[in-house]
Amino acid sequence: MNTEIKPGQSPDLLKALHILTRDGKLNQDSRRKLKQIYHLYHFIEPLLQELVDAGGEFSLADHGAGKSYLGFILYDLFFKSREAGSGGGNMLGMLYGIERRAELVAQAQVLARQLAFARMAFLNLSVEASMSSPDLPAKVHMVTALHACDTATDDAIRFALHKEAQFIVLVPCCQAEVASVMRQNKSASLAKTPLAEIWRHPIHTREFGSQLTNVLRCLLLEAHGYTLTVTELVGWEHSMKNELIIARRGQVPRGNARQRAEQILQELNLPELLPRFVY
C-alpha cells in the first residue's frame, strides 16, 4: 500500500474517486488533493470525536459536496471504524452530502452502496430546500464545505446557522461575488473614499475581494455566537485557495460583530452586500 495513504483507508474507495490509479499509485494532482483532505481531516477528527463522546445521535452535512471526496474519506476513516459490529461500538452518526448537481448525487449514491457505507446519504437539494427538507434532521451538528465555489460557501453558512450546527468547517473558494460588486461600484467608490485605491487595479480587486469576503463571513459567524479559528490548511505551494475557518458554537455573540460588518460595507461603498453578510 502507498505509504502516503492513511492506515485503514480503503484502496477501492480511492480508486473509485480517481485519487489512486488502477495499480494503486498517486499522480501529482491527486497527491495534492489527498494532502489537502488529510490535513482537513486532522482538524475535523477531534471535533467528530467530541460529538461521539457527547453521546446520542449526531449528524454531519457536507454542503456543496461536489464529488464528495471529503465526505467519503471522512466516512472511510472515522465513521466506518465506529459502526456497529466493527469493533468500535454502536456509533449513531450520520453523514449527508448535499449537492445541487443531480448527476453527482447519483454517482455518489451508487458508490456508497457499492462500499456498503450504510450511514451515508446524498441529497440533490438547493440551499433553500436543504433548510426545510424532511430528509435532513432538524439539527445538524457539524457542517463542512470544502472549496464550495463563490456563494456556495455562504449557502453552507446559512444552512449551518439555520440548523444550529455545533461546528462549522469551511475552506472557501472562488469568492467572485464581492469582487464583482466592487468592480461595478469602483468609480463611485474612488470618488467617495481613498480606501478604494486598495482595489483600483483588477488583480487587487480580485485579491482584496477574496480577503474581504472571508472577513465578512467571520464577522457573520461571530455575530451568531461562534468562536473562530482562522488559519491555513496546507502550504501555499499546494493550493492558492487555502484559508481554513473553524467555527465553534458558543453562548454569547461577539457584541460588535454585526456593527463592524455594517460599518465595513458602508465605508467601502458596498451596501448592496448587507443582506448577504448581515442577518
ZIJOHU-V921480 format. One record per backbone hydrogen bond with DSSP energy under -0.5 kcal/mol. CO is the residue of the C=O (numbers start at 1). NH is the residue of the N-H. E is the energy in kcal/mol with one decimal. If there is no record, write none. Layout:
co & nh & e
CO & NH & E
CO & NH & E
//
This chain:
co & nh & e
2 & 5 & -1.6
6 & 9 & -1.9
9 & 11 & -0.5
10 & 14 & -2.0
11 & 15 & -2.3
12 & 16 & -2.2
13 & 17 & -2.1
14 & 19 & -2.8
14 & 20 & -1.8
15 & 18 & -1.3
21 & 24 & -2.3
25 & 21 & -2.8
27 & 31 & -2.2
28 & 32 & -1.8
29 & 33 & -2.1
30 & 34 & -2.7
31 & 35 & -2.1
32 & 36 & -2.1
33 & 37 & -2.1
34 & 38 & -2.7
35 & 39 & -2.1
36 & 40 & -2.3
37 & 41 & -2.5
38 & 42 & -1.8
39 & 43 & -1.0
40 & 43 & -0.7
40 & 44 & -2.1
41 & 45 & -3.0
42 & 46 & -0.5
43 & 47 & -0.6
44 & 47 & -0.7
44 & 48 & -2.4
45 & 49 & -2.4
46 & 50 & -1.6
47 & 51 & -1.6
48 & 52 & -2.3
49 & 53 & -2.8
50 & 54 & -1.6
51 & 55 & -0.6
52 & 55 & -1.3
58 & 94 & -1.6
59 & 141 & -0.7
59 & 142 & -1.5
60 & 96 & -3.2
61 & 63 & -0.8
61 & 144 & -2.4
62 & 65 & -0.6
62 & 98 & -2.7
65 & 68 & -2.4
68 & 72 & -2.4
69 & 73 & -2.1
70 & 74 & -2.7
71 & 75 & -2.4
72 & 76 & -2.6
73 & 77 & -2.4
74 & 78 & -2.6
74 & 79 & -1.1
75 & 80 & -3.4
79 & 82 & -1.4
80 & 83 & -1.3
82 & 91 & -1.5
83 & 86 & -2.1
83 & 88 & -0.7
89 & 91 & -1.1
94 & 60 & -2.5
95 & 121 & -2.3
96 & 62 & -3.2
96 & 98 & -0.5
97 & 99 & -0.5
97 & 123 & -2.9
98 & 64 & -1.6
98 & 65 & -2.4
99 & 125 & -0.7
100 & 102 & -0.8
101 & 104 & -0.7
101 & 105 & -1.7
102 & 106 & -2.5
103 & 107 & -1.9
104 & 108 & -2.3
105 & 109 & -2.4
106 & 110 & -1.9
107 & 111 & -2.1
108 & 112 & -2.5
109 & 113 & -1.8
110 & 114 & -2.3
111 & 115 & -2.1
112 & 117 & -2.5
113 & 116 & -0.9
116 & 118 & -1.5
117 & 120 & -0.9
119 & 95 & -2.6
121 & 97 & -2.8
123 & 99 & -2.3
123 & 125 & -1.2
126 & 130 & -2.5
127 & 131 & -1.4
128 & 132 & -0.6
129 & 132 & -0.9
129 & 133 & -1.2
133 & 136 & -1.3
141 & 166 & -1.1
141 & 167 & -2.0
142 & 61 & -2.6
143 & 169 & -2.7
144 & 63 & -2.6
145 & 147 & -0.7
145 & 171 & -2.7
147 & 149 & -0.7
148 & 153 & -0.6
148 & 173 & -0.8
149 & 152 & -2.6
150 & 153 & -1.0
151 & 155 & -2.1
152 & 156 & -2.0
153 & 157 & -1.9
154 & 158 & -2.5
155 & 159 & -2.5
156 & 160 & -2.6
157 & 161 & -2.7
158 & 162 & -2.3
159 & 163 & -2.2
160 & 165 & -2.4
161 & 164 & -1.0
163 & 140 & -1.2
166 & 249 & -2.9
167 & 143 & -2.0
168 & 247 & -3.2
169 & 145 & -1.8
170 & 245 & -2.8
171 & 147 & -2.6
173 & 150 & -1.7
174 & 176 & -2.1
175 & 179 & -0.6
176 & 180 & -2.2
177 & 181 & -2.0
178 & 182 & -2.4
179 & 183 & -2.2
180 & 184 & -2.1
181 & 185 & -1.9
183 & 186 & -1.1
185 & 189 & -2.8
186 & 190 & -2.7
187 & 191 & -1.5
188 & 192 & -1.2
189 & 193 & -3.0
193 & 196 & -1.5
194 & 197 & -1.9
195 & 198 & -2.2
196 & 199 & -1.3
197 & 200 & -1.2
201 & 204 & -0.7
201 & 205 & -2.3
202 & 206 & -2.2
203 & 207 & -2.1
204 & 208 & -3.1
205 & 209 & -2.1
206 & 210 & -1.8
207 & 211 & -2.2
208 & 212 & -3.1
209 & 213 & -2.2
210 & 214 & -1.7
211 & 215 & -2.0
212 & 216 & -2.5
213 & 217 & -2.0
214 & 218 & -2.2
215 & 219 & -2.2
216 & 220 & -2.3
217 & 221 & -2.3
218 & 222 & -2.5
219 & 223 & -2.4
220 & 224 & -0.9
221 & 224 & -0.6
221 & 226 & -2.1
222 & 225 & -1.7
222 & 254 & -2.1
225 & 250 & -2.6
227 & 248 & -2.6
229 & 231 & -0.5
229 & 246 & -2.8
231 & 244 & -3.3
235 & 238 & -2.3
235 & 239 & -0.9
240 & 242 & -1.1
242 & 233 & -2.9
244 & 231 & -2.4
244 & 246 & -0.5
245 & 170 & -2.9
245 & 247 & -0.5
246 & 229 & -2.2
247 & 168 & -2.2
248 & 227 & -2.6
254 & 257 & -1.4
256 & 260 & -2.8
257 & 261 & -2.2
258 & 262 & -2.2
259 & 263 & -2.6
260 & 264 & -2.5
261 & 265 & -2.2
262 & 266 & -2.3
263 & 267 & -2.7
264 & 268 & -2.2
265 & 270 & -3.4
266 & 269 & -1.2
270 & 273 & -1.8
271 & 274 & -1.8
273 & 276 & -0.7
273 & 277 & -1.6
274 & 278 & -2.4
//
